[in-house]
Amino acid sequence: MLRLLMTILLIAVSVAIFAETARNKESEAMDRTKHLTDFQVIEFRRYTIKDGEREHFAEYFESYFPEAFQQMGAIVFGQFFERKNPVGFTWMRGFKNTDARAIINSSFYYGPLWREHASTMNSLMVDSDNVLLLRPLSTERGVPVLPAVDPIEEGKRAQGVVLAEIFSVKLNSVDAFARRAEETFASYRAAGAREAGVLVTLDVPNNFPQLPVRTDGPYLVWLGIVKDKTLEPQFASLMERSTQPLSATGLLRSAPELVILDPTHRSRLRWLSEEKK
């Protein structure tokens, strides 16, 4: 009996040590991104890729570009495959302010890295103009910069599913709609989704017109992360039920659009098992 108790105690201590080590590693990883904050200008970019080329496009993209933007002071929050659109590739990029957007995009797209790879990337794309220019609804509702994917510890693939719900709001009604929608967003969080941003149209002139952005706003975009694909149908059903009252407010121009996004191999925005809140 004593031997059994000692074995159980040893196992319990080992589990506790392992859990504490995992928490410490996650905390250290989050500490390393503390300086990557305050990105007030966000591009929500939805590309159409040629049939059968989406995996290739993602591999090229992840091999060359995220760190290049980070080095210049911007950030690639994450990149994804659209679940219900086999040619849909979505990614999000952040800048500190509108001036930084113009300067950094100019430096990148007229610089040596893009010049080297532009012909390859452009040959795989059908369209890259479906872009919403956004800002956080408030300071605390921006997109978090999660730690970069660890190529050793997370070698298989970034985990989780990202949900983007896009609301086309009537003119001058964004604040009113955001207030009405807060109860709905709270229900998503209560059901287990990690909110990853509430974004609204940034209504300023496009100061880098070489990259078009949509002008048919305003929009509000809610972002959330769920743990795995088995939970996604549950949330899709919850969202459909929850947004029916919002559609009845008269504050929307059309029905909300739910975009289900599977993180690509190196997407920062993903599910972290011990994410520091």
N, C-alpha and C positions, 0 to 999 in steps of 0.2 A: 504493500500500500504506500509506504514511504517513497519507494522508487517511483511509483506512478505519480504521486504528488509532485515530486521533484521534476519529473519530466514535463508535467503540465505547466509548472512554474517556469521552467526553462523556455518552453514554447511561448508562453505569454510574454516573457521578457524580450524574447527575440522579435516577436511581432511588434511590440511597443517600440523597440529600437528602430526597426525597419520603417515604421510609420513616421517616427520623429525624424529620421534621416530624410525620408521623402519630403516631408513638410519643409525641412531646412533647405533642401535643394531647390524646391519651388520658390521659397521665400528669397533665396539668393538670386534666382533667375529674375524674379520680379524687381528686385533691387537694382539690377543692372539696366533696367529700362526706365528708371525714374526720371531720367533726363529727357526721355522721348515723350513729351507731353505738349499740350496747348496747340494742337493742330486745328486751326479754326476754319480752314478752307479744305473741303473734301470733295474729291471727284469720285462719283459712283459710276464706273465705266462698264458697260455691257457690250461685248464684242460678238459679232457673228463670224465664226471660223469656217473654213471650207470643210465639207464632209470628210470625215475620217482623219482630220488633221489636228483635232483639239488637243490630244495628248502630246503631240509633237510641239504645238505652239506653247503649251504650258511648260514643257521641259526647257525649251529655248528661253522663255520668259524668266523662269526661276534661276536659270544658270547665269544670266547676265545682268538683270536689271534691278532687283530689289536693293541690293547693297549700294549700287550706283546712286540711286535716289537718296538713300540714307546718308551717304557720304556728303551729299550736297545740301543736306538740311531738310529734306522732305522725308516721307515715310510711306512705304507700301504696307497698308494694314493687313491685307490678305488677298488671296486670289482663289477662284472657285470655278467648278463646273456647274452649270445650271442643270438640276436634276431632270426636269421635264423638257429640256431643249438640248438635243445632242450636239448642236453647233454653238451653244452659248457658253462664253467664257466671261466671267465677271471679275473685276478687281477694283480695289479702292486705294486711292492715293491721297495723302494729306500734306498740307502746307501750313506754315505758321500764319500767313496772311496773304492777301491778294498780290502784293508786290512780290513776295517770295514765289508765288505760283508762276508769274511771268518770267522772273529771273532764272529760276531753276529749270523750267521747261525749255526756255531758250538755250540754256547751257547744255542741257541734255540732248535735245533734238538737233542742235547744230554742232554737237560735239563728236568726238572720235568714236565712242562706243556705239551710238545709234547709227552713225554713218557706216560702220562696219557691218552691222546686222540688220539694217533697215530693209534691204531687199528680201532677205529671208523671211522676216516677220511680216512684211506687207504681202508677200506672195501667199501667205497662209490665211489672210483675213479677207472677208467679204465686206464687212462694215465695221467701223469703229466710232461712229458719230452718236451712238445712243448713250449720252453722258449727262448725268444730273450734277450740277454744281451746287453743293450743299454746305451748310454750317451746322454746328450743334445747336439744338433748341435752347440749351442753357450750358453753362460752363461744365456742369457735372454730367451732361448727357452726350459727350463726345465719344468717339470710337476709341477704345483702349488699345494701347500698343503692347501687345503681349510679347513675351520673350520669343526670340527666334527659335525655330524648330531645331532641336538638337539632333544632328545627323547620326549620332551614335545611339542615344537613348530612345529617340523617336524615329528610328530608321525606316519603319514600315510605312507609315503614312500619318499625316495630321489627322487627329480624331475629331469626332462630332459632326454636327450638321448646323449650318448657319441659315436662319430664316430671315428674309427681308420682306416686310410688308410695305407696299408703296401706296400711299393715299394721294390722289389728285384732288387738291383742295381748291375751293372757290376763292376768287380774288379777295384779298383783305380779310380772310377767314382763318388764317393759320393758327393764330393764338387761341381763338375760340375753339377751333377743332382740337388743338392739343389739349386744352382743358377737358373737353368732353371725352377724349380718348384715354385719359390717364387711368381711369378705372379699368378699361380694357387691358392696357399694358400691365397694370398691377396683377390682373388675372393670369397673364402669361408668366410673370415671374413666380406667382404662387404655385403654378403648375410645374415649375422646375426649370424654366428657361432662364438663362443668364442674359440679362439685357446688355447689349453691346453698342448702344447708341440710339438716340432719337435725333434725327437730322431733318432740317427744313431747307427749302430753296434759298440760296444766297443770291439775292437780287442785285447784282452788280454787272456792269459791262464785262464782256469776255476780254480780258487783257492779254490773252494769247490766242488770237483768232485762228492760228494755224491748227488748233485743236478745237473743233466746234463743240458747243454745249447746247443742251435743249433750252428752248425759250418758251415752252408751253406750260410753265408752272403756274402757280406754286405747287410744290409737293411736300409731303411729310413722309419720312422713311423710318420705320421702326426696325431695329436689328436685334436679333437674339440668337443665342447658341444653345442647342440641346445636345444631350450626351451622345446619342447614337441614332441610327436610322430607325430602330424599332419605336422610338418615341415620336418620330416625325409625323406619321399619320395622325396620332393623337393630337398633336399641336395644330396640324392643318385643320382638323375638325373643330377644335376649340376656336381657332381664328375665324373660321367661317361663321360659326354661331355668334361670336363676340362682335364681329364687325357689322352684322345686320342692323343693330340699333344705330351704329355710327352712320351707316348709309342713309338711315331714315332721318338724320338730323337736318338734311338739306344743305350741309356744309361741303359736300363732295360733288365733284363734276362727273365722276364715274365710279364703278365698283372698285374696291381695293384690289391690288394685284399682289399675290403671294409668290415670291421667288424662293425656291428651295435650292440651297447652295452647298455643294460638297467641297470642303477644303481640298486644294491640291496638296501635293507632297510637302511643300515648304511654307504653306500659308500660316502666318502668325495668328490670324484670327481663327481659333479652333477651340475645342474643348480641352481644358487642362484639369486633370483629376483633383489637384489641390490648389486651384487658383486662389491667390490671395485677394480677398475682397477689399 
